[in-house]
Amino acid sequence: MNCTTPQQGDGKLKTISATEYKEHHEKIDNQKVMLVDVRTSAEFEAGHLQKTQHADFLSGQFEKEMQTWDKDKTYYLYCASGNRSGKAAKLMEEAGFKHVYNIGGYSDLKSAGLPIEE
């Protein structure tokens, strides 16, 4: 008999809405969680959520950077629309990260009232 963990390795990316993330973000212990903006440097500099780590998915450095991250932490990724963050989340899951969530696009997160830095 083999033992499997539900939801792991099923190929489904975990996605939550800006509203769902907003409900949880105030309770987040930042020792166990990383918020990652995977947009370009120019997009990041134009405005981003507070307490965000920047890791440009299109730069070619994202895969290298993520190798230094703690696989036991929980990661919330966002970009402009949710496309790049979805691809980044898939890469992380394939690399063995277990708690990765795509929280979508920056404009939706900003509209939801999350604290930003401009």
Secondary structure, DSSP 8 states (H G I E B T S, - for coil): -----TTTTSS--EE--HHHHHHHHTT--TTTEEEEE-S-HHHHHH-EETTEEE--GGGS-HHHHHTTS-TTSEEEEEESSSHHHHHHHHHHHHTT-SEEEEEEEHHHHHHTT--EE-
